[in-house]
Amino acid sequence: MQVFRALDQVPADFGSTVIAIGNFDGVHCGHRWIIEHARNRARELGARCIAVTFDPHPVRVLRPESAPRLITSMPERLRLLAETGLDAAIVLPFTKEFSHMPAESFARDVLHQSLRAVEVHEGDTFRFGYQAQAGIKELIELGKQYGFTVVTHHMRTVRGLPVSSSQIRQRIAAGDMTAARALLGRFAPGDRVAVCTDITAATPPAP
């Protein structure tokens, strides 16, 4: 897996991409579910599959007093992402200046112009742009304008528990490592990726 630390590091001849965006802390079952679907679509479309992530965690910049204790360091996160079979990951420096980027600028400048996205895969709670001004509905509309489609994924559950980084952090803090391992899909933070079991779709939100 290639790793880029800035948009200008992406080669001009990199080609079109299918993208998943997120913090990917823990690279848990839900993350890998989305990445697997994105990879399959990239093969079908003759594109490359790339993960877009951020460093540091946005909350550490915007609300440092509320910053979560991360499950995985960035080097470990990139190692786990590489094991999913991604073609590349780009780690965008998250600064206060970056946080002021309007949603349309992110879609146009980052997804369309820099990464040449043809399809974007996201969870249905995804928010982006200045002050999280936009969500999936806006991303779909921007995709129509800038030439990419959006595939939405509902939250997954494992053994009835919602799969999310925050849920895993809570389970680890409570000492419930059995649940944390199930949600991560591996033995513990830092262990090699194993197959997620009992993963199902959560009930989607009402329209």
Sequence and secondary structure as in RCSB ss.txt:
>XXXX:A:sequence
MQVFRALDQVPADFGSTVIAIGNFDGVHCGHRWIIEHARNRARELGARCIAVTFDPHPVRVLRPESAPRLITSMP
ERLRLLAETGLDAAIVLPFTKEFSHMPAESFARDVLHQSLRAVEVHEGDTFRFGYQAQAGIKELIELGKQYGFTV
VTHHMRTVRGLPVSSSQIRQRIAAGDMTAARALLGRFAPGDRVAVCTDITAATPPAP
>XXXX:A:secstr
 EEESSGGGS TTS  EEEEES  TT  HHHHHHHHHHHHHHHHHT EEEEEEEES HHHHH GGG    SS HH
HHHHHHHTTT SEEEEEE  HHHHT  HHHIIIIIIIIIT EEEEEEETT  BSGGG B HHHHHHHHHHHT EE
EEE  EEETTEE  HHHHHHHHHTT HHHHHHHHTSSSTTS      SEEE      
